Amino acid sequence: MDTRLLDILVCPICKGPLDHDKKAQELICKADRLAYPIRDGIPIMWADQARDLQVASAAD
Ligand SMILES: [Zn+2]
């Protein structure tokens, strides 16, 4: 997807920057430990759609 689009996307909860996990197709907010899914190239920026990273064990 367009990386410039990612530059303007912020977390809807904390308004912080997001990391793009290209492999998982998710946008990661490290502050909230949430992963927002990208479906068909469109980021789903809804808190209730986000995956909780505190439960899953991150590879890093
Ligand atoms: Zn956040």
N, CA, C, O and the ligand as a Tripos MOL2 file, in Angstrom:
@<TRIPOS>MOLECULE
protein
  241   239    61     0     0
PROTEIN
NO_CHARGES

@<TRIPOS>ATOM
      1 N           0.8350   -1.2020    0.0000 N.3       1 MET1
      2 CA          0.0000    0.0000    0.0000 C.3       1 MET1
      3 C           0.8730    1.2560    0.0000 C.2       1 MET1
      4 O           2.0860    1.1720    0.1910 O.2       1 MET1
      5 N           0.2840    2.3620   -0.2030 N.am      2 ASP2
      6 CA          1.0110    3.6210   -0.2960 C.3       2 ASP2
      7 C           1.6130    3.9920    1.0550 C.2       2 ASP2
      8 O           0.8950    4.2080    2.0310 O.2       2 ASP2
      9 N           2.9400    4.0610    1.0960 N.am      3 THR3
     10 CA          3.5860    4.3450    2.3700 C.3       3 THR3
     11 C           3.3180    5.7660    2.8320 C.2       3 THR3
     12 O           3.3830    6.0540    4.0270 O.2       3 THR3
     13 N           3.0150    6.6640    1.8840 N.am      4 ARG4
     14 CA          2.7080    8.0350    2.2870 C.3       4 ARG4
     15 C           1.3880    8.0970    3.0450 C.2       4 ARG4
     16 O           1.1890    8.9540    3.9060 O.2       4 ARG4
     17 N           0.4960    7.1820    2.7140 N.am      5 LEU5
     18 CA         -0.7650    7.1010    3.4510 C.3       5 LEU5
     19 C          -0.4850    6.7330    4.9070 C.2       5 LEU5
     20 O          -1.1270    7.2440    5.8240 O.2       5 LEU5
     21 N           0.4850    5.8370    5.1030 N.am      6 LEU6
     22 CA          0.8010    5.3980    6.4580 C.3       6 LEU6
     23 C           1.3580    6.5400    7.2920 C.2       6 LEU6
     24 O           1.1780    6.5750    8.5090 O.2       6 LEU6
     25 N           2.0410    7.4800    6.6280 N.am      7 ASP7
     26 CA          2.6320    8.5940    7.3570 C.3       7 ASP7
     27 C           1.5820    9.4640    8.0390 C.2       7 ASP7
     28 O           1.8410   10.0640    9.0830 O.2       7 ASP7
     29 N           0.3970    9.5270    7.4420 N.am      8 ILE8
     30 CA         -0.6300   10.3940    8.0120 C.3       8 ILE8
     31 C          -1.5660    9.6360    8.9370 C.2       8 ILE8
     32 O          -2.4110   10.2370    9.6010 O.2       8 ILE8
     33 N          -1.4170    8.3110    8.9820 N.am      9 LEU9
     34 CA         -2.2740    7.5240    9.8520 C.3       9 LEU9
     35 C          -1.7190    7.5270   11.2750 C.2       9 LEU9
     36 O          -0.5290    7.2970   11.4910 O.2       9 LEU9
     37 N          -2.5740    7.7820   12.2140 N.am     10 VAL10
     38 CA         -2.1870    7.7260   13.6170 C.3      10 VAL10
     39 C          -3.1850    6.8410   14.3560 C.2      10 VAL10
     40 O          -4.2870    6.5720   13.8780 O.2      10 VAL10
     41 N          -2.7640    6.4050   15.5220 N.am     11 CYS11
     42 CA         -3.6340    5.5960   16.3540 C.3      11 CYS11
     43 C          -4.8650    6.4170   16.7620 C.2      11 CYS11
     44 O          -4.7190    7.5450   17.2320 O.2      11 CYS11
     45 N          -6.0680    5.8680   16.5910 N.am     12 PRO12
     46 CA         -7.2730    6.6100   16.9690 C.3      12 PRO12
     47 C          -7.4200    6.7850   18.4760 C.2      12 PRO12
     48 O          -8.2020    7.6170   18.9340 O.2      12 PRO12
     49 N          -6.6720    6.0050   19.2410 N.am     13 ILE13
     50 CA         -6.7840    6.0920   20.6990 C.3      13 ILE13
     51 C          -5.8080    7.1210   21.2610 C.2      13 ILE13
     52 O          -6.2050    8.0390   21.9780 O.2      13 ILE13
     53 N          -4.5080    6.9590   20.9240 N.am     14 CYS14
     54 CA         -3.4920    7.8210   21.5270 C.3      14 CYS14
     55 C          -2.9480    8.8590   20.5500 C.2      14 CYS14
     56 O          -2.1470    9.7130   20.9310 O.2      14 CYS14
     57 N          -3.3870    8.7870   19.2720 N.am     15 LYS15
     58 CA         -2.9410    9.7120   18.2270 C.3      15 LYS15
     59 C          -1.4400    9.5930   17.9650 C.2      15 LYS15
     60 O          -0.8210   10.4980   17.4060 O.2      15 LYS15
     61 N          -0.8790    8.4840   18.3720 N.am     16 GLY16
     62 CA          0.5460    8.2580   18.1600 C.3      16 GLY16
     63 C           0.8070    7.6170   16.8090 C.2      16 GLY16
     64 O          -0.1260    7.1880   16.1300 O.2      16 GLY16
     65 N           2.0900    7.5500   16.4120 N.am     17 PRO17
     66 CA          2.4570    6.9490   15.1270 C.3      17 PRO17
     67 C           2.2800    5.4360   15.1540 C.2      17 PRO17
     68 O           2.3160    4.8060   16.2110 O.2      17 PRO17
     69 N           2.0880    4.8700   13.9650 N.am     18 LEU18
     70 CA          1.8670    3.4390   13.8320 C.3      18 LEU18
     71 C           2.9990    2.8030   13.0400 C.2      18 LEU18
     72 O           3.5550    3.4130   12.1270 O.2      18 LEU18
     73 N           3.3330    1.5740   13.4000 N.am     19 ASP19
     74 CA          4.2990    0.7870   12.6430 C.3      19 ASP19
     75 C           3.5500   -0.1340   11.6910 C.2      19 ASP19
     76 O           2.5380   -0.7320   12.0570 O.2      19 ASP19
     77 N           4.0620   -0.2440   10.4580 N.am     20 HIS20
     78 CA          3.4250   -1.1160    9.4780 C.3      20 HIS20
     79 C           4.0970   -2.4810    9.5210 C.2      20 HIS20
     80 O           5.2710   -2.6110    9.1760 O.2      20 HIS20
     81 N           3.3590   -3.4880    9.9400 N.am     21 ASP21
     82 CA          3.8420   -4.8690    9.8830 C.3      21 ASP21
     83 C           3.4240   -5.4340    8.5260 C.2      21 ASP21
     84 O           2.2840   -5.8580    8.3340 O.2      21 ASP21
     85 N           4.3740   -5.4280    7.5930 N.am     22 LYS22
     86 CA          4.0290   -5.8230    6.2220 C.3      22 LYS22
     87 C           3.6640   -7.2970    6.1430 C.2      22 LYS22
     88 O           2.7940   -7.6810    5.3610 O.2      22 LYS22
     89 N           4.3190   -8.1190    6.9440 N.am     23 LYS23
     90 CA          4.0750   -9.5600    6.8960 C.3      23 LYS23
     91 C           2.6600   -9.8890    7.3980 C.2      23 LYS23
     92 O           1.9240  -10.6600    6.7830 O.2      23 LYS23
     93 N           2.3110   -9.2840    8.5210 N.am     24 ALA24
     94 CA          1.0040   -9.5570    9.1120 C.3      24 ALA24
     95 C          -0.0940   -8.6820    8.5230 C.2      24 ALA24
     96 O          -1.2790   -8.9160    8.7610 O.2      24 ALA24
     97 N           0.3120   -7.6600    7.7410 N.am     25 GLN25
     98 CA         -0.6480   -6.6840    7.2160 C.3      25 GLN25
     99 C          -1.4550   -6.0640    8.3530 C.2      25 GLN25
    100 O          -2.6860   -6.0900    8.3830 O.2      25 GLN25
    101 N          -0.6880   -5.5070    9.2840 N.am     26 GLU26
    102 CA         -1.3060   -4.8380   10.4170 C.3      26 GLU26
    103 C          -0.5690   -3.5330   10.6780 C.2      26 GLU26
    104 O           0.5970   -3.3760   10.3170 O.2      26 GLU26
    105 N          -1.2610   -2.6150   11.3030 N.am     27 LEU27
    106 CA         -0.6420   -1.3850   11.7750 C.3      27 LEU27
    107 C          -0.5560   -1.4740   13.2920 C.2      27 LEU27
    108 O          -1.5580   -1.6560   13.9830 O.2      27 LEU27
    109 N           0.6740   -1.3420   13.7920 N.am     28 ILE28
    110 CA          0.9280   -1.5940   15.2000 C.3      28 ILE28
    111 C           1.0500   -0.2740   15.9640 C.2      28 ILE28
    112 O           1.8050    0.6150   15.5710 O.2      28 ILE28
    113 N           0.2970   -0.1610   17.0570 N.am     29 CYS29
    114 CA          0.5160    0.9250   18.0020 C.3      29 CYS29
    115 C           1.2390    0.3350   19.2080 C.2      29 CYS29
    116 O           0.6730   -0.4430   19.9760 O.2      29 CYS29
    117 N           2.5060    0.7250   19.3540 N.am     30 LYS30
    118 CA          3.2940    0.1710   20.4560 C.3      30 LYS30
    119 C           2.8300    0.7120   21.7960 C.2      30 LYS30
    120 O           2.9010    0.0180   22.8110 O.2      30 LYS30
    121 N           2.3560    1.9480   21.8010 N.am     31 ALA31
    122 CA          1.9200    2.5630   23.0510 C.3      31 ALA31
    123 C           0.7200    1.8260   23.6380 C.2      31 ALA31
    124 O           0.6670    1.5660   24.8400 O.2      31 ALA31
    125 N          -0.2360    1.4940   22.7850 N.am     32 ASP32
    126 CA         -1.4450    0.8050   23.2440 C.3      32 ASP32
    127 C          -1.3330   -0.7080   23.1260 C.2      32 ASP32
    128 O          -2.1830   -1.4460   23.6260 O.2      32 ASP32
    129 N          -0.2570   -1.1710   22.4450 N.am     33 ARG33
    130 CA         -0.0910   -2.6060   22.1670 C.3      33 ARG33
    131 C          -1.3000   -3.1600   21.4350 C.2      33 ARG33
    132 O          -1.8630   -4.1910   21.8020 O.2      33 ARG33
    133 N          -1.6780   -2.4390   20.3830 N.am     34 LEU34
    134 CA         -2.7890   -2.8720   19.5540 C.3      34 LEU34
    135 C          -2.3260   -2.9930   18.1130 C.2      34 LEU34
    136 O          -1.4500   -2.2510   17.6690 O.2      34 LEU34
    137 N          -2.9150   -3.9290   17.3880 N.am     35 ALA35
    138 CA         -2.6230   -4.1060   15.9710 C.3      35 ALA35
    139 C          -3.9050   -3.9150   15.1780 C.2      35 ALA35
    140 O          -4.8740   -4.6550   15.3480 O.2      35 ALA35
    141 N          -3.8940   -2.9090   14.3090 N.am     36 TYR36
    142 CA         -5.0540   -2.6440   13.4580 C.3      36 TYR36
    143 C          -4.8980   -3.4000   12.1510 C.2      36 TYR36
    144 O          -3.8510   -3.2990   11.5110 O.2      36 TYR36
    145 N          -5.8960   -4.1470   11.7410 N.am     37 PRO37
    146 CA         -5.7760   -4.9460   10.5160 C.3      37 PRO37
    147 C          -5.8370   -4.0850    9.2670 C.2      37 PRO37
    148 O          -6.4690   -3.0290    9.2550 O.2      37 PRO37
    149 N          -5.1650   -4.5550    8.2020 N.am     38 ILE38
    150 CA         -5.2770   -3.9330    6.8790 C.3      38 ILE38
    151 C          -5.9910   -4.9380    5.9890 C.2      38 ILE38
    152 O          -5.4760   -6.0260    5.7300 O.2      38 ILE38
    153 N          -7.1700   -4.5730    5.5260 N.am     39 ARG39
    154 CA         -7.9640   -5.4790    4.6980 C.3      39 ARG39
    155 C          -8.1090   -4.9070    3.2960 C.2      39 ARG39
    156 O          -8.6200   -3.8030    3.1080 O.2      39 ARG39
    157 N          -7.6450   -5.6820    2.3110 N.am     40 ASP40
    158 CA         -7.6830   -5.2410    0.9150 C.3      40 ASP40
    159 C          -7.0020   -3.8860    0.7480 C.2      40 ASP40
    160 O          -7.4470   -3.0420   -0.0300 O.2      40 ASP40
    161 N          -5.9110   -3.6950    1.4960 N.am     41 GLY41
    162 CA         -5.1400   -2.4620    1.3770 C.3      41 GLY41
    163 C          -5.7080   -1.2940    2.1450 C.2      41 GLY41
    164 O          -5.1720   -0.1870    2.0840 O.2      41 GLY41
    165 N          -6.7890   -1.5250    2.8700 N.am     42 ILE42
    166 CA         -7.4260   -0.4340    3.6060 C.3      42 ILE42
    167 C          -7.2500   -0.6660    5.1040 C.2      42 ILE42
    168 O          -7.7240   -1.6690    5.6370 O.2      42 ILE42
    169 N          -6.5700    0.2600    5.7870 N.am     43 PRO43
    170 CA         -6.4130    0.1120    7.2340 C.3      43 PRO43
    171 C          -7.7480    0.2490    7.9560 C.2      43 PRO43
    172 O          -8.5170    1.1760    7.7040 O.2      43 PRO43
    173 N          -8.0030   -0.6850    8.8520 N.am     44 ILE44
    174 CA         -9.2440   -0.6520    9.6340 C.3      44 ILE44
    175 C          -8.9140    0.0070   10.9700 C.2      44 ILE44
    176 O          -8.4220   -0.6400   11.8940 O.2      44 ILE44
    177 N          -9.1900    1.2920   11.0520 N.am     45 MET45
    178 CA         -8.7710    2.0620   12.2220 C.3      45 MET45
    179 C          -9.8670    2.1530   13.2720 C.2      45 MET45
    180 O         -10.2640    3.2380   13.6980 O.2      45 MET45
    181 N         -10.3390    0.9960   13.6700 N.am     46 TRP46
    182 CA        -11.3540    0.9400   14.7130 C.3      46 TRP46
    183 C         -10.7790    0.1800   15.9000 C.2      46 TRP46
    184 O         -10.2110   -0.9010   15.7450 O.2      46 TRP46
    185 N         -10.9320    0.7490   17.0660 N.am     47 ALA47
    186 CA        -10.3800    0.1240   18.2630 C.3      47 ALA47
    187 C         -10.9950   -1.2570   18.4960 C.2      47 ALA47
    188 O         -10.3190   -2.1660   18.9780 O.2      47 ALA47
    189 N         -12.2710   -1.4140   18.1570 N.am     48 ASP48
    190 CA        -12.9150   -2.7090   18.4170 C.3      48 ASP48
    191 C         -12.5190   -3.7690   17.3800 C.2      48 ASP48
    192 O         -12.8430   -4.9460   17.5400 O.2      48 ASP48
    193 N         -11.8210   -3.3510   16.3220 N.am     49 GLN49
    194 CA        -11.3200   -4.3000   15.3360 C.3      49 GLN49
    195 C          -9.8480   -4.6370   15.5950 C.2      49 GLN49
    196 O          -9.2970   -5.5420   14.9680 O.2      49 GLN49
    197 N          -9.2320   -3.9280   16.4930 N.am     50 ALA50
    198 CA         -7.8040   -4.0890   16.7250 C.3      50 ALA50
    199 C          -7.5200   -5.3440   17.5430 C.2      50 ALA50
    200 O          -8.3170   -5.7630   18.3820 O.2      50 ALA50
    201 N          -6.3550   -5.9260   17.2690 N.am     51 ARG51
    202 CA         -5.9150   -7.1110   17.9890 C.3      51 ARG51
    203 C          -5.0690   -6.6700   19.1780 C.2      51 ARG51
    204 O          -4.2290   -5.7770   19.0660 O.2      51 ARG51
    205 N          -5.3050   -7.3100   20.3100 N.am     52 ASP52
    206 CA         -4.5710   -6.9610   21.5270 C.3      52 ASP52
    207 C          -3.2340   -7.6820   21.5500 C.2      52 ASP52
    208 O          -3.1880   -8.9100   21.6180 O.2      52 ASP52
    209 N          -2.1430   -6.9190   21.4910 N.am     53 LEU53
    210 CA         -0.8010   -7.5160   21.4470 C.3      53 LEU53
    211 C          -0.3150   -7.9470   22.8240 C.2      53 LEU53
    212 O           0.7030   -8.6300   22.9340 O.2      53 LEU53
    213 N          -1.0260   -7.5590   23.8690 N.am     54 GLN54
    214 CA         -0.5820   -7.9320   25.2030 C.3      54 GLN54
    215 C          -0.8460   -9.4020   25.4830 C.2      54 GLN54
    216 O          -0.1900  -10.0090   26.3300 O.2      54 GLN54
    217 N          -1.8150   -9.9730   24.7640 N.am     55 VAL55
    218 CA         -2.1360  -11.3850   24.9460 C.3      55 VAL55
    219 C          -1.2010  -12.2370   24.1040 C.2      55 VAL55
    220 O          -0.6190  -13.2070   24.5890 O.2      55 VAL55
    221 N          -1.0640  -11.8610   22.8280 N.am     56 ALA56
    222 CA         -0.1860  -12.6220   21.9320 C.3      56 ALA56
    223 C           1.2640  -12.3340   22.2610 C.2      56 ALA56
    224 O           1.6190  -11.2050   22.6010 O.2      56 ALA56
    225 N           2.0960  -13.3460   22.1610 N.am     57 SER57
    226 CA          3.5130  -13.1630   22.3980 C.3      57 SER57
    227 C           4.1810  -12.6840   21.1160 C.2      57 SER57
    228 O           4.1920  -13.3840   20.1040 O.2      57 SER57
    229 N           4.7300  -11.4940   21.1800 N.am     58 ALA58
    230 CA          5.3590  -10.9060   20.0000 C.3      58 ALA58
    231 C           6.7020  -11.5610   19.7370 C.2      58 ALA58
    232 O           7.3940  -11.9890   20.6610 O.2      58 ALA58
    233 N           7.0590  -11.6320   18.4680 N.am     59 ALA59
    234 CA          8.3160  -12.2650   18.0720 C.3      59 ALA59
    235 C           9.5210  -11.4420   18.5380 C.2      59 ALA59
    236 O          10.5940  -11.9890   18.7910 O.2      59 ALA59
    237 N           9.3370  -10.1620   18.6450 N.am     60 ASP60
    238 CA         10.4700   -9.3250   19.0510 C.3      60 ASP60
    239 C          10.4120   -9.1160   20.5580 C.2      60 ASP60
    240 O          11.2720   -8.4390   21.1220 O.2      60 ASP60
    241 ZN         -2.2740    4.0930   20.3380 Zn       61 ZN61
@<TRIPOS>BOND
     1     1     2 1
     2     2     3 1
     3     3     4 2
     4     3     5 am
     5     5     6 1
     6     6     7 1
     7     7     8 2
     8     7     9 am
     9     9    10 1
    10    10    11 1
    11    11    12 2
    12    11    13 am
    13    13    14 1
    14    14    15 1
    15    15    16 2
    16    15    17 am
    17    17    18 1
    18    18    19 1
    19    19    20 2
    20    19    21 am
    21    21    22 1
    22    22    23 1
    23    23    24 2
    24    23    25 am
    25    25    26 1
    26    26    27 1
    27    27    28 2
    28    27    29 am
    29    29    30 1
    30    30    31 1
    31    31    32 2
    32    31    33 am
    33    33    34 1
    34    34    35 1
    35    35    36 2
    36    35    37 am
    37    37    38 1
    38    38    39 1
    39    39    40 2
    40    39    41 am
    41    41    42 1
    42    42    43 1
    43    43    44 2
    44    43    45 am
    45    45    46 1
    46    46    47 1
    47    47    48 2
    48    47    49 am
    49    49    50 1
    50    50    51 1
    51    51    52 2
    52    51    53 am
    53    53    54 1
    54    54    55 1
    55    55    56 2
    56    55    57 am
    57    57    58 1
    58    58    59 1
    59    59    60 2
    60    59    61 am
    61    61    62 1
    62    62    63 1
    63    63    64 2
    64    63    65 am
    65    65    66 1
    66    66    67 1
    67    67    68 2
    68    67    69 am
    69    69    70 1
    70    70    71 1
    71    71    72 2
    72    71    73 am
    73    73    74 1
    74    74    75 1
    75    75    76 2
    76    75    77 am
    77    77    78 1
    78    78    79 1
    79    79    80 2
    80    79    81 am
    81    81    82 1
    82    82    83 1
    83    83    84 2
    84    83    85 am
    85    85    86 1
    86    86    87 1
    87    87    88 2
    88    87    89 am
    89    89    90 1
    90    90    91 1
    91    91    92 2
    92    91    93 am
    93    93    94 1
    94    94    95 1
    95    95    96 2
    96    95    97 am
    97    97    98 1
    98    98    99 1
    99    99   100 2
   100    99   101 am
   101   101   102 1
   102   102   103 1
   103   103   104 2
   104   103   105 am
   105   105   106 1
   106   106   107 1
   107   107   108 2
   108   107   109 am
   109   109   110 1
   110   110   111 1
   111   111   112 2
   112   111   113 am
   113   113   114 1
   114   114   115 1
   115   115   116 2
   116   115   117 am
   117   117   118 1
   118   118   119 1
   119   119   120 2
   120   119   121 am
   121   121   122 1
   122   122   123 1
   123   123   124 2
   124   123   125 am
   125   125   126 1
   126   126   127 1
   127   127   128 2
   128   127   129 am
   129   129   130 1
   130   130   131 1
   131   131   132 2
   132   131   133 am
   133   133   134 1
   134   134   135 1
   135   135   136 2
   136   135   137 am
   137   137   138 1
   138   138   139 1
   139   139   140 2
   140   139   141 am
   141   141   142 1
   142   142   143 1
   143   143   144 2
   144   143   145 am
   145   145   146 1
   146   146   147 1
   147   147   148 2
   148   147   149 am
   149   149   150 1
   150   150   151 1
   151   151   152 2
   152   151   153 am
   153   153   154 1
   154   154   155 1
   155   155   156 2
   156   155   157 am
   157   157   158 1
   158   158   159 1
   159   159   160 2
   160   159   161 am
   161   161   162 1
   162   162   163 1
   163   163   164 2
   164   163   165 am
   165   165   166 1
   166   166   167 1
   167   167   168 2
   168   167   169 am
   169   169   170 1
   170   170   171 1
   171   171   172 2
   172   171   173 am
   173   173   174 1
   174   174   175 1
   175   175   176 2
   176   175   177 am
   177   177   178 1
   178   178   179 1
   179   179   180 2
   180   179   181 am
   181   181   182 1
   182   182   183 1
   183   183   184 2
   184   183   185 am
   185   185   186 1
   186   186   187 1
   187   187   188 2
   188   187   189 am
   189   189   190 1
   190   190   191 1
   191   191   192 2
   192   191   193 am
   193   193   194 1
   194   194   195 1
   195   195   196 2
   196   195   197 am
   197   197   198 1
   198   198   199 1
   199   199   200 2
   200   199   201 am
   201   201   202 1
   202   202   203 1
   203   203   204 2
   204   203   205 am
   205   205   206 1
   206   206   207 1
   207   207   208 2
   208   207   209 am
   209   209   210 1
   210   210   211 1
   211   211   212 2
   212   211   213 am
   213   213   214 1
   214   214   215 1
   215   215   216 2
   216   215   217 am
   217   217   218 1
   218   218   219 1
   219   219   220 2
   220   219   221 am
   221   221   222 1
   222   222   223 1
   223   223   224 2
   224   223   225 am
   225   225   226 1
   226   226   227 1
   227   227   228 2
   228   227   229 am
   229   229   230 1
   230   230   231 1
   231   231   232 2
   232   231   233 am
   233   233   234 1
   234   234   235 1
   235   235   236 2
   236   235   237 am
   237   237   238 1
   238   238   239 1
   239   239   240 2
@<TRIPOS>SUBSTRUCTURE
     1 MET1         2 RESIDUE 1 A MET
     2 ASP2         6 RESIDUE 1 A ASP
     3 THR3        10 RESIDUE 1 A THR
     4 ARG4        14 RESIDUE 1 A ARG
     5 LEU5        18 RESIDUE 1 A LEU
     6 LEU6        22 RESIDUE 1 A LEU
     7 ASP7        26 RESIDUE 1 A ASP
     8 ILE8        30 RESIDUE 1 A ILE
     9 LEU9        34 RESIDUE 1 A LEU
    10 VAL10       38 RESIDUE 1 A VAL
    11 CYS11       42 RESIDUE 1 A CYS
    12 PRO12       46 RESIDUE 1 A PRO
    13 ILE13       50 RESIDUE 1 A ILE
    14 CYS14       54 RESIDUE 1 A CYS
    15 LYS15       58 RESIDUE 1 A LYS
    16 GLY16       62 RESIDUE 1 A GLY
    17 PRO17       66 RESIDUE 1 A PRO
    18 LEU18       70 RESIDUE 1 A LEU
    19 ASP19       74 RESIDUE 1 A ASP
    20 HIS20       78 RESIDUE 1 A HIS
    21 ASP21       82 RESIDUE 1 A ASP
    22 LYS22       86 RESIDUE 1 A LYS
    23 LYS23       90 RESIDUE 1 A LYS
    24 ALA24       94 RESIDUE 1 A ALA
    25 GLN25       98 RESIDUE 1 A GLN
    26 GLU26      102 RESIDUE 1 A GLU
    27 LEU27      106 RESIDUE 1 A LEU
    28 ILE28      110 RESIDUE 1 A ILE
    29 CYS29      114 RESIDUE 1 A CYS
    30 LYS30      118 RESIDUE 1 A LYS
    31 ALA31      122 RESIDUE 1 A ALA
    32 ASP32      126 RESIDUE 1 A ASP
    33 ARG33      130 RESIDUE 1 A ARG
    34 LEU34      134 RESIDUE 1 A LEU
    35 ALA35      138 RESIDUE 1 A ALA
    36 TYR36      142 RESIDUE 1 A TYR
    37 PRO37      146 RESIDUE 1 A PRO
    38 ILE38      150 RESIDUE 1 A ILE
    39 ARG39      154 RESIDUE 1 A ARG
    40 ASP40      158 RESIDUE 1 A ASP
    41 GLY41      162 RESIDUE 1 A GLY
    42 ILE42      166 RESIDUE 1 A ILE
    43 PRO43      170 RESIDUE 1 A PRO
    44 ILE44      174 RESIDUE 1 A ILE
    45 MET45      178 RESIDUE 1 A MET
    46 TRP46      182 RESIDUE 1 A TRP
    47 ALA47      186 RESIDUE 1 A ALA
    48 ASP48      190 RESIDUE 1 A ASP
    49 GLN49      194 RESIDUE 1 A GLN
    50 ALA50      198 RESIDUE 1 A ALA
    51 ARG51      202 RESIDUE 1 A ARG
    52 ASP52      206 RESIDUE 1 A ASP
    53 LEU53      210 RESIDUE 1 A LEU
    54 GLN54      214 RESIDUE 1 A GLN
    55 VAL55      218 RESIDUE 1 A VAL
    56 ALA56      222 RESIDUE 1 A ALA
    57 SER57      226 RESIDUE 1 A SER
    58 ALA58      230 RESIDUE 1 A ALA
    59 ALA59      234 RESIDUE 1 A ALA
    60 ASP60      238 RESIDUE 1 A ASP
    61 ZN61       241 GROUP 0 **** ****
